[in-house]
Amino acid sequence: MTFSIVARSADGEAWGVAVASKFLGVGAVVPAAVAEVGAIATQADANVAWKGLALAHLDEGATAAVALQRLLEEDDGRDHRQAGIVDLDGNAASHTGSACLDWAGGVTGEGYAIQGNVLAGEDVVLAMQAAWDTSDDDAPLGRRLLAALTAGDDAGGDRRGRQSAALLVVRDGAGYGGGDDLEVDLRVDDHTDPVTELARLLDLNDLYLTASTDEEKVPVTDDLRRELEDFATSRGHRDFAAWVGTENYEMRVDPELAWIDERILDVVRGAAS
């Protein structure tokens, strides 16, 4: 009743899952990932215990194939399960139980596992595979995963319709303030067009929760500092740092105001004009 892609980035530094389904809050059930360990999607008659078990096996050094085999051996409901796993090194494995509802199946390749059940047809996973294979290796993993998910949705997706979607990406130190590994953790729990809504949220995630690249950083001169401080105080803020905190732009402005992200500077100057 779900289609998903589990993958590792080409640079070997990020792992993630993108999933959509005619199911409420699919992001609460299907995806799990840990940086420097791997990722899993568990679906169909999902065994959510597989998430912790698979990641534990991977953390102990098992390959994706070995971790999956252990899950299957220990679960009498294996014929009703579907899963995809990608390990630390990008090895991938996918399982579709014989009792999963048609159309059900999956494909694997270097660094990815794609699978789905109760789909419009095989074209769904093949479209996802083509989108992944033709996407830019250097693009952020979240963008590549979303492109594959969108392709599957456009190809018919879950044949029962649309309801929810989720995107999870982990990378060491990528979380808010560098405090955890969550680069992207977005869920659309109940929506008429969840994959499109997920794309909108990913744009916001990039703005608010992704650190600026060196190319996006504009050095703050004395004149620019005065401009920024004047902008903030004219709007009733204590100083520019207070405005940044109020607007949730902490990931895109240096705490010491040595630099400001070019997009945030555009926001300031657009609001001031």
C-alpha positions as CSV (number, residue, x, y, z in Angstrom):
1,M,0.0,0.0,0.0
2,T,3.1,2.1,-0.3
3,F,6.1,3.0,-2.5
4,S,9.5,4.0,-1.3
5,I,13.1,4.5,-2.1
6,V,16.0,4.0,0.3
7,A,19.4,5.3,-0.7
8,R,22.9,6.5,0.1
9,S,24.4,9.6,-1.4
10,A,27.0,9.3,-4.0
11,D,29.6,10.8,-1.7
12,G,28.8,8.1,1.0
13,E,28.0,10.7,3.6
14,A,24.2,10.6,3.8
15,W,21.4,8.0,3.9
16,G,17.7,8.5,3.5
17,V,14.2,7.3,2.7
18,A,11.4,8.9,0.7
19,V,7.9,7.3,0.9
20,A,4.3,7.9,-0.1
21,S,1.1,6.0,0.5
22,K,-2.7,6.0,0.8
23,F,-2.2,5.6,4.5
24,L,-2.3,8.1,7.4
25,G,1.1,9.4,8.5
26,V,3.2,7.0,6.6
27,G,6.3,8.7,7.9
28,A,5.6,7.4,11.4
29,V,5.7,3.8,10.2
30,V,8.0,3.2,7.2
31,P,11.4,5.1,7.4
32,A,14.3,4.8,9.7
33,A,18.0,5.8,9.3
34,V,21.1,6.5,11.3
35,A,24.1,8.4,9.9
36,E,27.2,6.2,9.4
37,V,25.0,3.1,9.7
38,G,22.3,2.9,7.0
39,A,18.6,3.2,6.3
40,I,15.5,1.0,6.0
41,A,11.9,1.3,4.8
42,T,9.5,-1.3,6.2
43,Q,6.1,-1.5,4.6
44,A,3.1,-3.6,3.3
45,D,2.1,-5.3,6.6
46,A,4.9,-3.4,8.1
47,N,6.8,-4.8,11.1
48,V,8.0,-1.6,12.7
49,A,10.3,-3.6,14.9
50,W,12.4,-4.2,11.8
51,K,13.6,-0.6,11.9
52,G,15.5,-0.9,15.1
53,L,16.5,-4.5,14.4
54,A,17.9,-3.7,11.0
55,L,19.8,-0.7,12.1
56,A,21.3,-2.7,15.0
57,H,22.4,-5.4,12.6
58,L,23.9,-2.8,10.3
59,D,25.7,-1.1,13.2
60,E,27.2,-4.4,14.1
61,G,28.7,-4.7,10.6
62,A,26.1,-6.7,8.7
63,T,25.6,-5.9,5.1
64,A,22.1,-4.9,3.8
65,A,21.6,-8.4,2.5
66,V,22.6,-10.1,5.7
67,A,20.5,-7.7,7.8
68,L,17.5,-8.4,5.7
69,Q,18.0,-12.2,5.8
70,R,18.1,-12.0,9.6
71,L,14.9,-10.1,9.7
72,L,13.2,-12.6,7.4
73,E,14.4,-15.6,9.4
74,E,13.1,-14.2,12.6
75,D,9.6,-13.2,11.4
76,D,6.8,-15.6,10.7
77,G,4.9,-12.8,8.9
78,R,7.7,-12.4,6.3
79,D,5.4,-13.3,3.4
80,H,3.3,-10.2,4.2
81,R,6.3,-7.9,4.6
82,Q,8.1,-5.6,2.2
83,A,11.3,-3.8,3.0
84,G,14.3,-2.0,1.4
85,I,17.7,-1.6,3.2
86,V,20.9,0.3,2.3
87,D,24.0,-0.2,4.4
88,L,27.0,1.9,5.3
89,D,28.8,1.1,2.1
90,G,25.8,1.6,-0.2
91,N,25.0,-2.1,-0.6
92,A,21.2,-2.5,-1.2
93,A,18.6,-5.2,-0.6
94,S,14.9,-5.4,-1.1
95,H,12.2,-7.9,-0.1
96,T,8.6,-8.4,-1.3
97,G,6.7,-11.1,0.4
98,S,4.7,-13.5,-1.7
99,A,1.4,-12.4,0.1
100,C,1.9,-8.7,-0.7
101,L,-1.0,-7.3,-2.7
102,D,-0.5,-6.6,-6.4
103,W,1.2,-4.9,-8.0
104,A,4.1,-5.5,-5.6
105,G,7.8,-5.7,-6.2
106,G,11.1,-3.8,-6.2
107,V,14.4,-3.1,-7.8
108,T,17.9,-2.5,-6.4
109,G,21.0,-0.8,-7.8
110,E,24.2,0.7,-6.6
111,G,23.3,2.7,-3.4
112,Y,19.5,2.3,-3.6
113,A,16.5,0.0,-3.1
114,I,13.1,0.9,-4.5
115,Q,9.9,-1.1,-3.6
116,G,6.1,-0.8,-3.5
117,N,2.9,-2.7,-3.1
118,V,-0.7,-2.1,-4.2
119,L,0.7,0.0,-7.0
120,A,-0.7,1.1,-10.3
121,G,1.9,-1.2,-11.9
122,E,5.5,-2.0,-12.3
123,D,6.0,1.3,-14.1
124,V,5.9,3.0,-10.7
125,V,9.2,1.5,-9.5
126,L,10.7,1.7,-12.9
127,A,10.0,5.4,-13.2
128,M,11.5,5.9,-9.7
129,Q,14.6,4.0,-10.8
130,A,15.0,6.0,-14.0
131,A,14.6,9.3,-12.0
132,W,17.2,8.2,-9.6
133,D,19.7,7.0,-12.2
134,T,19.4,10.2,-14.2
135,S,19.6,12.6,-11.3
136,D,22.7,14.6,-10.5
137,D,25.0,12.6,-8.2
138,D,26.2,15.9,-6.7
139,A,22.6,17.0,-5.8
140,P,21.6,16.9,-2.1
141,L,20.3,13.4,-1.3
142,G,16.9,14.8,-0.2
143,R,16.4,16.3,-3.7
144,R,17.3,13.1,-5.4
145,L,15.0,11.1,-3.2
146,L,12.2,13.5,-3.8
147,A,12.7,13.4,-7.6
148,A,12.4,9.6,-7.5
149,L,9.3,9.7,-5.3
150,T,7.7,12.3,-7.6
151,A,8.4,10.1,-10.6
152,G,6.6,7.2,-8.9
153,D,3.7,9.4,-8.0
154,D,3.4,10.7,-11.5
155,A,3.5,7.1,-12.8
156,G,0.4,6.2,-10.8
157,G,1.8,5.5,-7.3
158,D,-0.5,3.7,-4.9
159,R,-3.5,2.6,-6.9
160,R,-5.8,3.4,-4.1
161,G,-4.9,7.1,-4.2
162,R,-2.9,9.6,-2.3
163,Q,-2.8,10.6,1.4
164,S,0.7,10.9,3.0
165,A,4.4,11.2,2.2
166,A,7.6,11.6,4.2
167,L,11.3,12.3,3.6
168,L,14.1,11.4,6.0
169,V,17.8,12.1,5.4
170,V,20.6,11.7,7.9
171,R,24.2,12.9,7.8
172,D,26.7,13.2,10.6
173,G,26.3,16.6,12.3
174,A,23.7,17.8,9.8
175,G,21.0,18.5,12.4
176,Y,19.9,21.8,13.9
177,G,22.9,23.5,15.3
178,G,24.9,20.4,14.5
179,G,23.4,18.6,17.5
180,D,22.2,15.4,15.7
181,D,22.2,13.8,12.3
182,L,18.8,14.8,11.0
183,E,19.4,16.7,7.7
184,V,15.7,16.4,6.6
185,D,12.8,15.0,8.7
186,L,9.6,16.0,7.0
187,R,6.1,14.4,7.0
188,V,2.9,15.2,5.2
189,D,0.4,13.1,7.2
190,D,-2.9,13.7,5.5
191,H,-3.1,15.7,2.2
192,T,-4.8,15.4,-1.2
193,D,-1.4,15.9,-3.0
194,P,1.2,14.9,-0.4
195,V,4.3,14.6,-2.6
196,T,3.8,18.1,-4.0
197,E,3.3,19.3,-0.4
198,L,6.5,17.5,0.6
199,A,8.4,19.4,-2.1
200,R,7.1,22.7,-0.7
201,L,8.3,21.7,2.8
202,L,11.7,20.7,1.5
203,D,12.2,24.2,0.1
204,L,11.4,25.6,3.6
205,N,13.6,23.0,5.2
206,D,16.5,24.2,3.0
207,L,15.9,27.8,4.0
208,Y,15.4,27.4,7.7
209,L,17.2,24.2,8.7
210,T,20.1,23.9,6.3
211,A,23.4,25.7,6.9
212,S,24.6,28.2,4.3
213,T,27.3,27.1,1.9
214,D,30.4,29.2,1.5
215,E,29.1,30.4,-1.8
216,E,25.9,31.7,-0.2
217,K,27.8,33.7,2.6
218,V,28.0,37.5,2.1
219,P,30.8,39.1,4.3
220,V,29.4,41.7,6.6
221,T,31.2,45.0,6.2
222,D,30.9,47.9,8.7
223,D,28.4,49.6,6.3
224,L,26.4,46.4,5.9
225,R,26.4,45.8,9.7
226,R,24.9,49.3,10.2
227,E,22.3,48.6,7.5
228,L,21.3,45.4,9.2
229,E,21.1,46.9,12.7
230,D,19.1,49.9,11.5
231,F,16.7,47.5,9.7
232,A,16.1,45.5,12.9
233,T,15.8,48.4,15.4
234,S,13.4,50.3,13.0
235,R,11.1,47.3,13.3
236,G,11.2,47.2,17.1
237,H,13.8,44.6,17.7
238,R,16.7,45.0,20.2
239,D,19.3,44.3,17.5
240,F,19.8,42.3,14.3
241,A,20.5,39.1,16.2
242,A,17.1,39.4,17.9
243,W,15.4,39.8,14.5
244,V,17.3,36.7,13.2
245,G,16.1,34.7,16.2
246,T,12.5,35.9,15.8
247,E,12.5,34.9,12.2
248,N,14.2,31.6,12.7
249,Y,17.2,32.3,10.4
250,E,19.8,31.2,12.9
251,M,21.3,28.6,10.4
252,R,21.8,31.3,7.8
253,V,23.4,34.2,9.7
254,D,26.7,34.0,11.6
255,P,26.2,34.5,15.4
256,E,28.9,37.2,15.4
257,L,27.5,38.7,12.1
258,A,30.7,38.0,10.2
259,W,28.5,36.9,7.3
260,I,24.9,36.7,6.2
261,D,23.3,34.3,3.7
262,E,22.5,36.0,0.4
263,R,18.9,34.9,0.6
264,I,18.4,36.4,4.0
265,L,20.0,39.6,2.8
266,D,17.5,39.7,0.0
267,V,14.7,39.2,2.6
268,V,16.0,42.2,4.6
269,R,16.4,44.5,1.6
270,G,13.1,43.4,0.1
271,A,11.3,44.2,3.4
272,A,13.1,47.5,3.8
273,S,12.2,48.7,0.3
